[in-house]
Amino acid sequence: MEKQVVRKTIQNNKQSNRNRATFAEPSRRTFLTTGGSLLASLATVSTPVWAQAINPIDEVLNQGQVEWGDRFDTPGQTVAAVRTAEPTLSASTAANIESAMQFYYSVVQRGGWPLVPDDQTLRIGNRAHTVTILRQRLIMSGDLVQDVGVSEVFDSYVDAAVRRFQSRHGIDPDGLAGKETFAAINVPAEVRLRQLETNLVRLRSMSGYLGDRYVMVNIPAAEIETVENGYVHSRHTGVVGKIDRQTPVLTSKIHQINFNPYWHVPKSIILKDLIPKMQKDPSYLQDNRIHIRDLRNNIELDASQVNWNSEEALNYQFRQEPGAKNSMGSIKINFHNKHAVYLHDTPSKTLFGSSYRFHSSGCVRVQNVREFVTWVLNGTPGWDRMAVDAAIRSGERNDVSVRDRVPIYMTYITAWASNGGMIHFRDDIYNRDGLSAMSPIVAQQG
């Protein structure tokens, strides 16, 4: 009987640990922190009650997967995983951030969290003094329950806490505590508090009615949500603009889908990319099925007729044919805007598996784009998932007008919180939060 009671107690403790909510703060930056007295902080700070609620952690852990063929592009698969999730722009997000701010304020008042040494990569099974500090740090932020001890062993409890920490903040939840994770862990609580304050203002400005169906692109998170009747229908990993070619914040409506589109190369890319590539590889245009047209004289030019050591190419139109090498992949999603940006597919799907997804020239690449487009075209007669697949498979150009135009909000949100007490942080990749400590690492630019 005693063995049964002990076994049951252990099971309950493990379940309690799995259900704990997390306050965490990852970033891929280098930060300075003064911290405070570790023992004093631990003695005075406890995990708030609302941080202990059960959270949809499985949903977060399942994000950020690489797209391999149709495995993740099957109708309903992503939908089933996130259908009950609340949107980033939910009616309660602002109130949730205010609650999170109270917790961070209490931590700041007590000196902040300790600095965890980052001189070695830690994983399950390791024994080191740093693990003791890591445990204490994760306890202070609510990632790790307080009753698991202060051992130097990186055990399964620490592994689970590190994965929770990583998954909420855009880091691959592999359980490895390395440079990237330690940089996030060592963001001062004061910086995170200020980040919450800044994003509270942003979210309040979008607290009105956004529509029964809408698309939200969160640029710092490089993530897209399709939202219907107040719930997330699907989440899609994205690739957004580089630091020097930023994706703009805007509001518009999706009005057209192009299947197997041409790609007309923007002048900015002609200047920054195409000319330098042609200087190194004169066969680049031919290899990538890009044609040159002199629109003034209505003639097609050969690459040999252009002076690639000048900016002459800016006078011409460059059009890439549909196909496997097309930079927009098989689909382009159009919405009116002055920045000439759009959402699209991509042939470079491996980029979706990276934590750092800031590689485009301003447009947004969408993972699982077939599911996304099927949802956008819901209500447009004749365009279910089978029709979408058939249109792509045909390889033929086809422009489809969206009958019920879908609002799209391209936003810049680096911190938000859910009803379950989960707090998300993302890098201030474009340095718009006004926090000097959050400046991006240039070395990570694509």
Residue, then its C-alpha position, 0 to 999 in steps of 0.5 A: m500500500e505504501k509503495q502505491v501511495v509513493r508511486k502515485t505521489i511521484q506521478n502527481n509531482k511529475q504531472s504538476n511539473r508538466n502543467r506549470a506555466t512559464f515566464a521566459e525571455p529568449s533572445r539572440r542578443t548579447f546582454l549585460t546584466t547586473g543581477g542582484s543577490l541570488l539568495a535574496s531574490l530566491a527568498t523573496v520571489s515566488t511564482p505567481v498563482w496565475a503563472q501556474a495555470i495549465n497551458p497549451i505547451d504542446e501547441v508551442l512545442n510543435q511550431g517551427q517545423v520544417e516543411w517536407g513535401d506534403r507531410f505538413d501540408t495535409p488539410g486539417q493537420t495544422v488546423a487540429a493542432v491549433r484550433t482552440a488556440e487564442p490569437t496573438l491579437s485576442a481581446s484579452t492580450a492587453a490584460n494578460i500583458e498587464s498581469a505579466m508586467q506586475f510579475y516582472y516589476s516584482v522581480v526588478q524590485r528585488g534586483g532581477w535574476p542571476l547571470v547564468p555563465d555561458d561558457q559551456t553547453l549543457r544538456i541532460g545528464n551533465r553535472a556542473h555548478t552552472v546547472t545549480i544557477l540555471r535551476q535557480r534562474l528557471i525557478m525564478s521565472g516560473d519555468l521550473v517548479q521550486d520543489v525539484g531541488v538545487s542539484e548540479v545535475f541537468d536532469s529531466y526536470v531541467d530539460a523540460a524547463v529549458r524546452r518550455f523556455q525555448s519554445r515560448h520564445g522562438i528558439d528551437p526547443d531541443g533542450l540544449a542550453g547553449k549560447e543562444t539559450f543563455a543569451a535569452i536567459n540573461v536578458p535582464a528582467e528590467v529589459r523584459l519589463r520595458q519590452l512588455e510596456t512597449n508592446l502593451v501600447r501596440l496591442r491596445s492600438m489594435s484592440g478593436y474589431l479586426g474582422d470575423r476572418y483575418v490574417m495576422v503576420n507578426i514580423p519579429a516572430a516570423e509567424i502568420e496566423t489565420v484567425e476565424n471567429g476569435y480562434v486561430h485556424s492555423r499558424h504558419t512559420g514565415v520568413v520575413g525581411k532582412i534588417d536592411r530590407q524590412t517587412p513593413v507594418l501595414t493593414s490591407k485586404i487579400h484580394q487575389i491569389n496567383f497560381n504559378p506566377y511570373w516574378h517581376v524582379p523589383k529594382s531594389i533586388i536588381l541593384k542589390d542582388l541581380i547585378p552583383k550575381m551577373q558580375k560573378d556568373p554571367s549564366y545566372l539569368q539563363d539558369n534561373r529562367i529570367h528574361i530581360r525586356d526593354l519595355r520602351n522598345n518592346i524587345e527582349l534582350d540577351a544578357s550579353q547586351v547589358n553592361w553589368n558593370s554599371e546600373e544600366a540593368l535598372n532600365y529594363q524589366f526582368r521576369q522569371e518564368p513559373g517553375a521550380k526555380n521561381s522565387m515565389g514558388s507556386i503561389k503569390i498572395n496579393f493585397h494592395n499596399k504602397h510598399a509593393v510587398y506580398l505573401h508567397d510560397t518559396p522553393s527554399k523551404t529549409l529556411f522555415g526550420s531555422s530560428y532566425r528567419f529574416h532573409s527576404s527583401g521585405c515580402v513574407r514567405v509562408q510555410n504550408v502555403r497550400e493550407f493557407v491559400t485554401w483557407v483564404l479562398n474559403g467562400t470563393p466558388g470552386w476553390d477547395r483544397m483539391a482545386v488548389d492542388a490541381a492548379i499548382r500541379s498544372g503548372e499553368r498561370n491562373d489568377v483567382s480573385v478572392r470573393d470575400r476579401v480577407p483583412i491582413y494585419m502585418t504587425y510588429i509585436t515582440a512580447w505578448a501573453s496568453n490567457g494561460g499565463m504563457i508569456h512570449f518574447r521575440d527579438d527586436i530584430y528591427n530595433r523598434d522597441g527603443l531598447s539599446a540592450m535589444s540590438p540585433i546580432v549582425a552576424q546572424q543576418g541572412 
